[in-house]
Amino acid sequence: MGKVRLLHLEDNAADTELVELALQEAGMDWDVVRVESRDAFVAALEGGGFHIVVSDYTLPTFNGLQALREAKVRRPDLAFLFFTGSLGEERAVEALKAGATDFVAKERQDRLVPALQRAVKEAEERSARREAEEALRATKEWLQHVVSSSPAFLYSLRVVGQTLVPDWVSANIEQLLGYVPGELDAPDWWLEHVHPEDRERVLDQVPKLLGEGHAVREYRLRRKDGEYRWVLDEQKLVRNSAGNPIEVLGSQSDITDRKQAELRLREREEQYRLLFDSNPHPMWVFEKETLAFLAVNDATVQHYGYSRSELLSMTIKDIRPPEEVPALMAELKSLSWPRSASLRVWKHRRKDGSIIDVETGSNPIAFQGRQAVLVLGHDVTEKKRLETQLLQSQKMEAIGQLAGGVAHDFNNLLGVITGYTDLLLKDLGELHPGVRRAEQIRKAADRASGLTRQLLAFSRKQMLQPKVLDLNAVVLDVEKMLQRLIGEDIQLVTVLSDSLGRVKADPGQIEQVIVNLAVNARDAMPKGGKLIIETANIDLDGHYAGTRTEVTPGPYTMLAVSDTGHGMSAETMSHIFEPFYTTKEEGKGTGLGLSTVFGIVKQSGGHVSVYSEMGKGTTFRVYLPRVEDNGEAAAVVAALPEPQRARTETILLVEDAEVLRLMIGEMLETAGYQVLVGGSPEQALEVVEAHSGPIHLLLTDVVMPGMSGPQVAERVKALWPEVRVLYTSGYTDEAIVHHGILEGGTNFLQKPFTTDGLLRKVREVLDA
């Protein structure tokens, strides 16, 4: 502590010298400073630096007891020793009670030095003890502050055998559990507050703690209000000098918020996992760098045909056709991390080698610490096929509208040519040199009329006269004719169902379908082969109809025509029903055969499917709706009667096309009928009102400007209820003809018609 300094309060300098001499003789190099007045003494105390005060008891201005009090006020730890002549027992006791360290009588100088040494030592010890106590107090205050402001509370557990008994808890336990320390005196309070589900796990870890000396665990503790809170419990074992465990020091902090956040995170992860695994569409994750699959869901496994282990050993390039890989790599380069997305359709390859169209949505994500891409795939192969079907259907519909319109207008012109040719032939007589030329005109018109009928069949605008049919009977009726048609080098085989359902269709048109398909098959087998015609009952379900936009589910009767010819490519099959499309040499086909089949079947409520492979032949399947049989089924059209002469009946002719009106009027008048003519519906009604005699027949076009044929008929019947009606047209979309099929009881004559055909139909209607 450095050199000892002694403050001597003494009015006699000789006594100070005596003190110095005693110190020197004892070998103690102390500094001695003498003061004799109160003021000097107080000033020396306040100046500090002294280790001990030696004072006489009796002084001129004040006594030693007063000096002792002054010293205790200013320097309480300073040693104070009385060195006086006679103190007396009573004063000595008073001095010691006031805080004096010791007293030595001047006549006992031999006791001075030991007393001084002892007093200084005790003063040093007191000072050190006071400093330690102050430091301890400050430390306790600091620890108390740390504990009270900490979210964790501290505790200790006594080790009793293999059991831990609560011993002490810090006051801030109230913040966590709601208890104050005094409320937790029960020896088993800690274990009793552990959640029952966690208690066994916590007890199982006690031996490990006692063995290893440290434990960290998480469990739930019950608060005073009954709520359970998650705590993080860190424990440290304390051992005695013999190495035996005596105490466990621990701290517990509330981690409920963290556990709840972890629970929510796990729930979200579980939801995402559930969405991933149970998604009906393929989903997978692949690494951006290596393109390796990192995760795949069940739908991916099922849809692509690979096992999960196979996929996880592959890269996404392995499910792409080689030609798609460069575009894939370019797409991946365009994706940016952490956020970018891509949606497009790719070609993918399944394990069986089949190629499918897949619309994928790709999003960059972090997965297992790596940059990855999450992909949701949607197989749109069927969707694209249906879109193609729809576009094809729309194209065919547009072509049909065009073909029907052309055929209708052309029919009117052909009607004029045919009609006037018939009249001309009658005028010329059989021996006239112009007869042969007129007959050639008539033949050319007939061929042209056949083409227009085919166009009308394709456009579904021709007039059908449906009947309940047995397709087997129709096939058998045309079988002999077909054998002559296809030639001897082609074997004709018929496989007809014994219990075939009936259909409602126009017999003549169905025969046309069979003939056209047979001719098409013949042309596909130039070196001979086999033509197979089959019939069967087929039920088309919703799945089949779902893949074909034009099909309604239900019971059908199927007519299949197959050949063993050269077959067709997919490109050819996409055009075969278009009019004037043909793969035959020029001059060997009009391209209307299959389009006619298409139109007839469609107009009859059915549909046509085709399957073909190059070099393996072709099969056309015609599906017609099955109907209940309401009597004997008809298979052929009855023979037409010869035309009869007129009986001078009156016919009202309504036709807006002037050239046709003149021609038809001349045909009827030549046959002996009285003809009233109306160039328009309005003009025809005026003629009716002005005519005084009866009108036996109304012969009217169906489609006319301003008023339809049925509307004209209704107005005329209001004046002449008994009038018969015969409609003519190339086609009609009016109410009298529903989708091109005549309703029962309607009299109709298809344009173009011959003179005989007109007169026969007029006579039939008048005589009915």
C-alpha positions in Angstrom: 0.0 0.0 0.0 3.1 2.3 -0.1 4.7 4.2 2.8 2.5 4.4 5.9 1.6 7.9 7.0 0.8 8.7 10.6 -1.1 11.8 11.8 -0.1 12.7 15.3 -2.5 15.0 17.3 -0.2 16.1 20.1 0.6 19.5 21.7 4.0 18.2 23.0 6.6 17.9 20.2 8.8 15.6 22.5 6.1 13.0 22.4 6.0 13.1 18.6 9.8 12.6 18.6 9.3 9.7 21.0 6.9 8.0 18.5 9.3 8.6 15.6 12.1 7.1 17.6 10.1 4.0 18.5 9.3 3.5 14.8 12.9 3.9 13.8 14.1 1.4 16.4 11.5 -1.1 15.0 12.8 -0.5 11.5 9.5 1.0 10.3 9.9 3.9 7.8 6.7 5.8 8.4 5.9 9.4 7.8 4.8 11.2 10.9 2.9 14.5 10.8 2.2 16.4 14.0 -0.8 18.8 14.4 -2.0 20.3 17.7 -5.1 22.3 16.9 -8.5 21.3 15.9 -8.4 23.2 12.6 -5.1 21.7 11.6 -6.4 18.2 12.5 -9.6 18.7 10.4 -7.6 20.1 7.5 -5.2 17.1 7.6 -8.1 14.6 7.7 -9.8 16.3 4.7 -6.5 16.4 2.8 -6.4 12.6 3.1 -3.5 10.3 2.6 -3.1 9.1 6.3 -3.4 5.5 7.4 -3.6 6.0 11.1 -4.3 8.7 13.7 -2.4 8.7 17.0 -3.9 11.2 19.5 -3.4 12.4 23.0 -6.5 12.5 25.0 -6.1 15.8 26.7 -5.4 18.8 24.5 -5.4 22.5 25.1 -8.4 23.4 22.9 -10.4 20.1 22.6 -10.0 16.5 23.7 -9.1 13.2 22.0 -12.7 11.9 22.1 -13.8 14.9 20.0 -11.0 14.2 17.7 -12.1 10.6 17.3 -15.6 11.7 16.4 -14.2 14.2 13.8 -12.1 11.3 12.3 -15.1 8.9 12.1 -17.2 11.5 10.3 -14.5 12.3 7.7 -12.5 9.0 7.5 -14.6 6.1 9.0 -12.1 3.4 8.0 -9.1 5.3 9.4 -7.3 3.5 12.3 -7.4 5.7 15.5 -5.1 4.9 18.5 -4.9 6.9 21.8 -1.3 7.4 23.1 -1.8 9.2 26.3 -0.5 9.5 29.9 -3.6 8.4 31.9 -6.9 7.6 30.2 -8.7 5.7 32.9 -10.9 2.7 32.5 -14.1 4.6 32.0 -12.7 6.8 29.3 -11.0 3.9 27.6 -14.3 2.0 27.4 -16.0 5.1 26.0 -13.3 5.6 23.5 -13.5 2.0 22.2 -17.3 2.3 21.9 -16.8 5.5 19.9 -14.6 3.6 17.4 -11.1 3.8 18.7 -8.8 1.0 17.5 -6.7 0.8 20.7 -5.0 2.9 23.4 -1.4 2.8 24.7 -0.2 4.5 27.9 2.8 6.7 27.5 4.5 4.8 30.3 4.2 1.6 28.2 6.1 2.7 25.1 7.0 -0.9 24.4 3.4 -1.5 23.4 3.2 1.4 21.0 4.8 -0.2 17.8 2.8 -3.5 18.0 -0.4 -1.6 18.6 0.4 0.7 15.6 1.0 -2.3 13.4 -2.1 -4.1 14.5 -4.2 -1.0 14.1 -3.0 -0.4 10.6 -3.6 -4.0 9.6 -7.1 -4.1 11.0 -7.8 -0.8 9.2 -6.6 -2.3 5.9 -8.7 -5.4 6.5 -11.8 -3.3 7.3 -11.2 -1.2 4.2 -10.8 -4.3 2.0 -13.8 -5.9 3.6 -15.9 -2.7 3.0 -14.7 -2.6 -0.6 -15.6 -6.2 -1.1 -19.0 -5.7 0.5 -19.6 -2.7 -1.7 -18.5 -4.7 -4.8 -20.7 -7.5 -3.7 -23.6 -5.2 -3.2 -23.0 -3.6 -6.6 -22.8 -7.1 -8.2 -26.0 -8.2 -6.5 -27.7 -5.1 -7.8 -26.4 -5.7 -11.2 -27.4 -9.4 -11.2 -30.8 -8.4 -9.9 -31.2 -6.0 -12.7 -30.1 -8.5 -15.3 -32.4 -11.2 -13.9 -35.4 -8.9 -13.6 -34.9 -7.5 -17.1 -34.2 -11.0 -18.7 -37.0 -12.9 -20.4 -35.6 -16.0 -18.7 -35.9 -16.9 -15.1 -33.2 -18.7 -13.1 -33.6 -21.6 -10.7 -31.7 -24.2 -8.9 -32.6 -27.8 -8.1 -31.1 -29.9 -5.4 -29.9 -33.4 -6.4 -31.3 -36.0 -4.1 -30.2 -39.4 -5.5 -31.7 -39.5 -9.0 -34.3 -36.9 -8.2 -34.2 -33.1 -8.7 -35.9 -31.1 -5.9 -36.7 -27.4 -6.6 -34.6 -25.2 -4.3 -34.8 -21.6 -5.6 -36.3 -19.5 -8.4 -35.6 -15.9 -9.4 -38.3 -13.3 -8.9 -39.0 -12.8 -12.6 -40.6 -16.2 -12.7 -43.8 -14.2 -12.3 -43.4 -12.9 -15.8 -43.4 -16.4 -17.3 -45.6 -18.5 -15.0 -47.6 -15.9 -13.0 -46.3 -17.1 -9.7 -44.2 -15.3 -7.2 -41.3 -17.3 -5.7 -43.1 -17.8 -2.3 -46.0 -19.6 -4.0 -43.8 -22.4 -5.2 -42.7 -24.0 -2.0 -43.9 -27.5 -2.8 -41.0 -29.8 -3.3 -42.5 -31.2 -6.6 -43.9 -28.0 -8.0 -41.7 -28.1 -11.0 -42.5 -31.6 -12.2 -46.2 -31.1 -11.4 -46.3 -28.0 -13.8 -44.8 -30.0 -16.7 -47.4 -30.9 -19.3 -48.5 -34.5 -18.8 -47.6 -35.3 -22.4 -44.1 -34.0 -21.8 -43.5 -35.3 -18.3 -42.2 -38.7 -19.2 -39.8 -37.3 -21.8 -38.5 -34.8 -19.3 -38.0 -37.4 -16.5 -36.2 -39.7 -19.0 -33.6 -37.0 -19.6 -32.6 -36.6 -15.9 -30.1 -39.5 -15.9 -28.5 -38.1 -18.9 -28.2 -34.7 -17.2 -26.7 -36.3 -14.1 -24.2 -38.2 -16.3 -23.2 -35.6 -18.8 -23.7 -32.5 -16.7 -25.6 -30.5 -19.3 -29.0 -30.6 -20.9 -31.1 -28.5 -23.2 -34.7 -29.4 -23.8 -38.1 -27.9 -24.8 -41.4 -28.7 -23.1 -44.6 -27.1 -21.9 -45.1 -25.6 -18.4 -48.4 -24.7 -16.8 -48.9 -21.1 -15.8 -50.8 -20.1 -12.7 -53.9 -19.3 -14.9 -53.8 -22.8 -16.3 -52.3 -21.9 -19.7 -49.4 -24.0 -21.0 -46.4 -22.2 -22.3 -43.5 -23.7 -24.2 -40.1 -23.1 -22.5 -36.5 -23.6 -23.5 -34.8 -25.2 -20.4 -31.0 -25.1 -20.2 -29.5 -26.9 -17.2 -25.9 -27.2 -15.8 -24.9 -29.7 -13.2 -22.8 -28.6 -10.2 -20.6 -31.1 -8.4 -18.8 -30.9 -5.1 -15.1 -31.3 -4.5 -15.6 -35.1 -4.4 -17.2 -35.0 -7.9 -20.6 -35.8 -6.6 -23.6 -33.9 -8.2 -25.2 -31.6 -5.6 -27.1 -29.0 -7.6 -28.6 -28.2 -11.0 -28.5 -24.5 -12.1 -31.0 -23.7 -14.8 -32.7 -21.0 -16.8 -36.0 -21.1 -18.6 -37.2 -18.8 -21.3 -40.6 -18.6 -23.0 -40.4 -19.9 -26.6 -44.2 -20.2 -27.1 -44.2 -17.6 -30.0 -41.4 -19.4 -31.7 -43.0 -22.8 -31.3 -46.3 -21.5 -32.6 -44.5 -19.9 -35.6 -42.8 -23.3 -36.2 -46.1 -25.0 -35.9 -47.7 -22.6 -38.4 -44.7 -23.1 -40.7 -45.0 -26.9 -40.4 -48.7 -26.6 -41.1 -48.1 -24.5 -44.2 -45.4 -26.9 -45.3 -47.8 -29.8 -44.8 -50.5 -28.0 -46.7 -48.0 -27.3 -49.5 -46.9 -30.9 -49.4 -50.5 -32.1 -49.5 -51.2 -29.7 -52.4 -48.1 -31.0 -54.1 -48.7 -34.7 -53.5 -52.5 -34.8 -54.0 -52.6 -32.4 -57.0 -54.3 -34.3 -59.9 -52.0 -32.6 -62.3 -48.3 -33.5 -62.6 -46.0 -31.4 -60.4 -42.2 -31.6 -60.0 -39.2 -29.7 -58.8 -35.9 -29.7 -60.6 -32.5 -28.1 -59.9 -31.7 -25.1 -62.0 -28.0 -26.0 -62.4 -28.1 -29.7 -63.1 -31.8 -30.0 -64.3 -32.1 -33.0 -62.1 -35.5 -33.9 -60.6 -35.6 -33.2 -56.9 -39.2 -34.0 -56.2 -42.2 -35.4 -58.1 -45.8 -36.0 -57.1 -47.9 -39.1 -57.7 -49.7 -37.6 -60.7 -46.3 -37.2 -62.4 -45.5 -40.9 -61.8 -48.9 -42.0 -63.1 -49.0 -39.7 -66.1 -45.4 -40.2 -67.4 -45.2 -44.0 -66.7 -41.9 -43.8 -64.8 -41.4 -44.9 -61.2 -40.6 -42.2 -58.6 -37.0 -43.6 -58.2 -36.6 -43.5 -62.0 -37.7 -39.9 -62.3 -35.4 -38.8 -59.4 -32.5 -40.3 -61.3 -33.4 -38.3 -64.4 -33.2 -34.7 -65.6 -36.0 -32.8 -67.2 -34.3 -33.1 -70.6 -35.1 -36.9 -70.4 -38.8 -36.2 -70.7 -38.4 -33.9 -73.7 -38.1 -34.9 -77.4 -34.5 -34.0 -78.5 -35.8 -31.2 -80.8 -37.4 -29.4 -77.7 -34.2 -29.3 -75.6 -32.7 -26.1 -77.1 -35.9 -24.2 -76.5 -36.0 -25.5 -73.0 -32.5 -24.3 -72.3 -33.3 -20.9 -73.7 -36.4 -20.7 -71.5 -34.4 -21.5 -68.4 -31.9 -18.8 -69.1 -34.8 -16.3 -69.2 -36.0 -17.2 -65.7 -34.6 -14.9 -63.1 -34.2 -15.6 -59.4 -35.8 -15.2 -56.9 -39.0 -14.3 -58.8 -39.9 -15.0 -62.4 -42.6 -17.1 -64.0 -43.3 -18.8 -67.3 -46.4 -20.4 -68.9 -46.2 -22.2 -72.2 -47.0 -25.5 -74.0 -44.2 -28.0 -74.5 -43.9 -31.4 -76.1 -43.2 -34.1 -73.5 -42.2 -37.7 -74.0 -43.7 -40.5 -71.7 -41.9 -43.7 -70.9 -43.8 -45.6 -73.6 -42.4 -43.1 -76.2 -45.7 -41.3 -76.8 -45.5 -37.6 -77.2 -48.0 -35.4 -75.4 -48.7 -31.6 -75.2 -48.2 -30.2 -71.7 -48.9 -26.7 -70.6 -46.5 -25.9 -67.9 -46.3 -23.1 -65.3 -42.8 -22.7 -64.0 -41.7 -20.7 -60.9 -38.1 -20.4 -59.5 -38.0 -21.4 -55.9 -35.4 -22.2 -53.2 -35.5 -25.9 -52.5 -33.3 -27.8 -50.0 -30.9 -24.9 -50.1 -30.6 -24.9 -53.9 -31.9 -22.8 -56.7 -34.7 -24.8 -58.2 -37.8 -24.6 -60.4 -41.3 -25.7 -59.4 -43.4 -26.8 -62.4 -47.1 -27.5 -62.6 -48.0 -29.5 -65.8 -51.4 -29.8 -67.4 -51.8 -32.3 -70.3 -53.5 -30.4 -73.0 -53.1 -33.1 -75.7 -56.9 -33.8 -75.8 -57.7 -30.1 -75.6 -55.5 -29.4 -78.6 -57.1 -32.3 -80.5 -60.6 -31.0 -79.7 -59.5 -27.5 -80.8 -58.3 -29.0 -84.1 -61.6 -30.9 -84.4 -63.6 -27.7 -83.8 -61.5 -25.7 -86.3 -62.0 -28.6 -88.8 -65.8 -28.6 -88.1 -66.0 -24.9 -88.5 -64.1 -25.1 -91.8 -66.4 -27.8 -93.0 -69.4 -25.8 -92.0 -68.2 -22.8 -93.9 -67.4 -24.9 -97.0 -70.9 -26.5 -96.7 -72.6 -23.1 -96.6 -70.7 -22.0 -99.7 -71.4 -25.3 -101.5 -75.1 -25.3 -100.6 -75.6 -21.7 -101.8 -73.9 -22.4 -105.1 -75.8 -25.6 -105.6 -79.1 -23.9 -104.8 -78.6 -21.2 -107.4 -77.2 -23.6 -109.9 -80.2 -25.9 -109.5 -82.5 -23.1 -110.6 -80.5 -22.7 -113.8 -80.4 -26.4 -114.4 -84.1 -26.5 -113.9 -84.6 -24.0 -116.7 -82.2 -26.0 -119.0 -83.8 -29.3 -118.2 -87.4 -28.0 -118.5 -86.9 -26.2 -121.8 -85.0 -29.1 -123.2 -87.9 -31.4 -122.4 -90.3 -28.9 -124.1 -88.0 -28.6 -127.1 -87.8 -32.4 -127.5 -91.6 -32.6 -127.6 -91.8 -29.8 -130.2 -89.1 -31.3 -132.4 -90.5 -34.8 -132.7 -88.5 -38.0 -133.0 -87.4 -37.5 -136.6 -86.0 -33.9 -136.3 -82.2 -33.7 -136.8 -81.9 -31.5 -133.7 -83.3 -34.2 -131.3 -79.8 -35.8 -130.8 -78.3 -32.4 -129.9 -81.2 -31.6 -127.5 -80.7 -35.0 -125.9 -77.0 -34.4 -125.3 -78.0 -31.1 -123.6 -80.4 -33.0 -121.4 -77.7 -35.6 -120.5 -75.2 -32.9 -119.6 -77.8 -31.1 -117.5 -78.6 -34.4 -115.7 -74.9 -34.9 -114.9 -74.7 -31.4 -113.6 -77.8 -32.0 -111.5 -76.1 -35.0 -110.0 -73.2 -32.9 -108.9 -75.4 -30.3 -107.3 -77.2 -33.0 -105.4 -73.9 -34.2 -104.1 -73.0 -30.6 -103.0 -76.4 -30.4 -101.3 -75.8 -33.7 -99.6 -72.4 -32.4 -98.3 -73.9 -29.1 -97.1 -76.9 -31.0 -95.5 -79.4 -28.9 -97.5 -81.0 -31.7 -99.6 -84.5 -32.9 -98.9 -84.6 -36.3 -97.2 -87.6 -38.5 -96.9 -86.7 -40.6 -93.9 -88.1 -44.0 -93.0 -87.4 -46.6 -90.3 -84.8 -48.8 -91.9 -83.1 -52.1 -91.4 -79.5 -51.4 -92.4 -79.0 -55.2 -93.0 -81.8 -55.1 -95.6 -80.2 -52.1 -97.3 -76.8 -53.8 -97.4 -78.3 -57.0 -98.9 -80.3 -55.0 -101.5 -77.2 -53.3 -102.9 -74.8 -56.3 -102.4 -75.2 -57.7 -105.9 -74.8 -54.3 -107.5 -71.7 -53.6 -105.4 -70.0 -56.8 -106.5 -70.4 -55.7 -110.2 -69.2 -52.2 -109.2 -66.0 -53.2 -107.4 -64.9 -55.9 -109.8 -64.0 -59.6 -109.5 -60.5 -59.0 -108.1 -62.0 -57.6 -104.8 -63.6 -60.0 -102.4 -66.8 -58.6 -100.8 -67.5 -59.8 -97.3 -70.6 -58.9 -95.3 -70.7 -59.4 -91.5 -74.3 -58.4 -90.4 -75.6 -58.4 -86.8 -78.5 -60.7 -86.2 -80.3 -58.3 -83.8 -79.5 -55.0 -85.5 -81.4 -52.0 -84.2 -83.4 -49.8 -86.6 -82.5 -46.3 -87.8 -84.5 -43.5 -89.3 -83.0 -42.3 -92.6 -83.7 -41.9 -96.3 -83.2 -45.3 -97.9 -81.9 -43.9 -101.2 -79.4 -41.7 -99.4 -78.1 -44.6 -97.2 -77.6 -46.6 -100.4 -75.6 -43.7 -101.8 -73.4 -43.8 -98.6 -72.7 -47.5 -99.1 -72.0 -47.1 -102.8 -69.7 -44.1 -102.3 -67.7 -45.9 -99.6 -67.4 -49.0 -101.7 -66.2 -47.1 -104.7 -63.7 -45.2 -102.5 -62.4 -48.6 -101.1 -62.2 -50.1 -104.7 -60.0 -47.2 -105.8 -57.7 -47.8 -102.8 -57.1 -51.5 -103.9 -56.0 -51.3 -107.6 -54.4 -54.7 -107.3 -57.4 -56.3 -105.6 -58.1 -57.0 -102.0 -61.0 -57.4 -99.6 -64.0 -55.1 -98.9 -65.7 -55.8 -95.6 -69.2 -54.4 -94.7 -70.2 -54.9 -91.1 -73.2 -53.8 -89.0 -73.5 -53.8 -85.2 -75.3 -52.2 -82.3 -73.0 -49.7 -80.5 -73.5 -47.6 -77.4 -71.4 -44.5 -77.4 -70.7 -43.3 -73.9 -69.9 -39.9 -72.5 -66.2 -40.6 -72.7 -66.3 -41.2 -76.5 -68.6 -38.2 -77.0 -66.3 -36.1 -74.9 -63.5 -36.6 -77.4 -65.7 -35.8 -80.4 -67.5 -32.5 -80.3 -70.2 -33.6 -82.8 -71.3 -36.7 -81.0 -74.2 -37.1 -78.5 -73.9 -40.1 -76.2 -76.5 -42.8 -76.7 -77.4 -46.0 -78.6 -76.3 -46.2 -82.3 -76.4 -48.6 -85.2 -73.0 -48.9 -86.9 -72.3 -49.5 -90.5 -68.6 -50.1 -91.1 -66.9 -50.3 -94.5 -63.3 -51.6 -94.5 -60.7 -52.2 -97.1 -57.2 -53.7 -97.3 -55.9 -51.0 -99.6 -52.9 -48.6 -99.4 -54.3 -46.5 -96.5 -54.0 -42.8 -95.9 -51.7 -40.5 -94.1 -52.8 -38.2 -91.3 -52.6 -35.2 -93.6 -54.9 -36.9 -96.2 -57.4 -37.9 -93.5 -57.7 -34.3 -92.4 -59.1 -33.3 -95.8 -61.0 -36.3 -97.1 -64.5 -34.9 -96.4 -63.8 -31.6 -98.0 -65.6 -31.2 -101.4 -63.4 -31.5 -104.5 -60.5 -32.8 -102.5 -59.1 -35.9 -104.1 -55.8 -37.9 -104.3 -56.9 -39.6 -107.6 -55.5 -38.8 -111.0 -57.1 -36.0 -112.9 -60.3 -37.1 -114.6 -60.8 -40.1 -112.2 -62.8 -38.5 -109.5 -64.7 -35.4 -108.6 -63.8 -35.3 -104.9 -67.4 -35.3 -103.9 -67.9 -39.0 -102.9 -66.8 -38.8 -99.3 -68.1 -35.3 -98.8 -71.5 -36.6 -99.9 -71.2 -39.4 -97.3 -70.3 -36.8 -94.7 -73.3 -34.6 -95.5 -75.9 -37.4 -95.7 -74.8 -39.0 -92.4 -74.6 -35.6 -90.6 -78.1 -34.7 -91.9 -79.4 -38.0 -90.6 -78.2 -37.2 -87.1 -75.2 -39.5 -87.2 -71.4 -39.1 -87.6 -68.6 -40.7 -89.5 -65.2 -41.8 -88.1 -62.2 -43.0 -90.1 -59.2 -45.0 -89.1 -56.3 -45.7 -91.5 -52.7 -46.8 -91.6 -50.4 -46.5 -94.5 -50.2 -49.9 -96.2 -52.8 -51.5 -93.9 -56.1 -50.2 -95.2 -58.9 -48.0 -94.1 -62.1 -48.4 -92.1 -65.0 -45.9 -92.3 -67.6 -46.3 -89.5 -71.0 -44.7 -89.9 -73.0 -44.3 -86.7 -76.7 -43.6 -87.0 -79.0 -43.1 -83.9 -80.9 -46.2 -83.0 -84.7 -45.8 -83.0 -87.7 -47.9 -81.8 -89.2 -49.9 -84.7 -92.8 -48.7 -85.4 -93.7 -51.2 -88.0 -92.2 -53.0 -90.9 -88.9 -51.4 -91.9 -88.5 -50.2 -95.4 -85.3 -50.7 -97.3 -85.9 -49.4 -100.8 -87.8 -46.6 -102.4 -91.1 -47.7 -104.1 -91.2 -47.5 -107.9 -92.5 -44.3 -109.3 -95.8 -44.3 -111.2 -96.1 -43.1 -114.8 -97.3 -39.5 -115.1 -101.0 -39.1 -115.8 -102.7 -36.5 -117.9 -104.2 -33.4 -116.4 -107.9 -33.1 -115.6 -108.1 -29.3 -116.3 -107.5 -28.4 -112.6 -106.5 -24.9 -111.7 -103.0 -24.5 -110.3 -101.6 -21.3 -108.7 -97.9 -21.1 -109.5 -95.8 -18.9 -107.1 -92.1 -18.6 -108.2 -89.9 -15.5 -107.8 -87.4 -16.6 -110.4 -88.9 -15.4 -113.7 -87.2 -17.8 -116.0 -88.3 -20.8 -113.8 -91.8 -19.3 -113.5 -92.2 -19.1 -117.3 -90.8 -22.6 -117.8 -92.9 -24.3 -115.1 -96.0 -22.5 -116.4 -95.4 -23.7 -119.9 -95.0 -27.3 -118.6 -98.2 -27.2 -116.8 -100.2 -25.5 -119.5 -98.9 -28.0 -122.1 -100.2 -30.8 -119.9 -103.7 -29.2 -119.9 -103.7 -27.4 -116.5 -105.1 -23.9 -116.0 -102.3 -21.9 -114.5 -102.5 -18.8 -112.4 -99.1 -17.1 -112.0 -97.7 -15.0 -109.2 -94.2 -13.6 -109.5 -94.1 -12.8 -105.8 -96.1 -13.8 -102.7 -98.0 -10.5 -102.7 -98.8 -10.8 -106.4 -100.0 -14.3 -105.9 -102.4 -13.3 -103.2 -103.8 -10.5 -105.4 -104.4 -13.2 -108.1 -106.2 -15.4 -105.6 -108.5 -12.6 -104.5 -109.3 -11.6 -108.1 -110.0 -15.2 -109.2 -113.6 -16.3 -109.1 -113.3 -20.0 -109.7 -111.7 -22.7 -107.5 -108.0 -23.2 -107.1 -107.1 -26.9 -106.8 -103.3 -26.7 -106.2 -100.8 -24.2 -104.9 -97.4 -24.9 -106.4 -94.9 -22.6 -104.6 -91.2 -22.1 -104.0 -90.3 -22.3 -100.3 -87.8 -19.5 -100.0 -88.9 -16.2 -101.5 -88.2 -12.5 -100.6 -90.7 -11.0 -98.1 -92.8 -14.1 -97.5 -92.0 -17.9 -97.3 -94.0 -20.6 -99.2 -95.7 -21.8 -96.0 -96.8 -18.3 -95.2 -98.3 -18.0 -98.7 -100.0 -21.3 -98.3 -101.5 -20.2 -95.0 -103.0 -17.1 -96.6 -104.3 -19.0 -99.6 -105.9 -21.7 -97.4 -107.7 -18.9 -95.6 -109.5 -18.2 -98.8 -109.6 -21.7 -100.3 -109.4 -24.2 -97.4 -109.5 -27.2 -99.8 -106.5 -26.2 -101.8 -103.7 -28.7 -102.0 -100.1 -27.5 -101.6 -96.9 -28.7 -103.3 -93.6 -27.1 -102.4 -90.5 -26.8 -104.6 -87.0 -25.7 -103.7 -83.3 -26.5 -104.0 -83.2 -26.4 -100.2 -84.9 -24.7 -97.4 -84.2 -23.8 -93.8 -87.8 -22.7 -93.1 -90.1 -24.2 -90.5 -91.7 -26.6 -93.0 -88.4 -28.5 -93.3 -86.6 -29.1 -89.9 -82.9 -29.4 -90.5 -83.6 -30.5 -94.1 -85.9 -33.4 -93.3 -89.5 -33.3 -94.5 -92.1 -33.4 -91.8 -94.9 -35.9 -92.2 -97.7 -35.0 -94.7 -95.7 -32.3 -96.5 -95.6 -32.5 -100.3 -92.2 -31.5 -101.7 -90.5 -31.6 -105.1 -86.7 -31.2 -105.2 -85.2 -28.9 -107.8 -84.2 -29.4 -110.5 -86.9 -31.7 -111.8 -88.0 -33.0 -115.2 -91.3 -32.4 -116.9 -92.3 -36.0 -116.2 -91.2 -35.6 -112.6 -93.2 -32.4 -112.2 -96.4 -33.7 -113.8 -96.2 -37.0 -111.8 -95.8 -35.2 -108.5 -98.6 -32.7 -109.3 -101.0 -35.6 -110.2 -100.0 -37.5 -107.0 -100.8 -34.5 -104.8 -104.1 -33.7 -106.6 -105.2 -37.4 -106.4 -104.2 -38.0 -102.8 
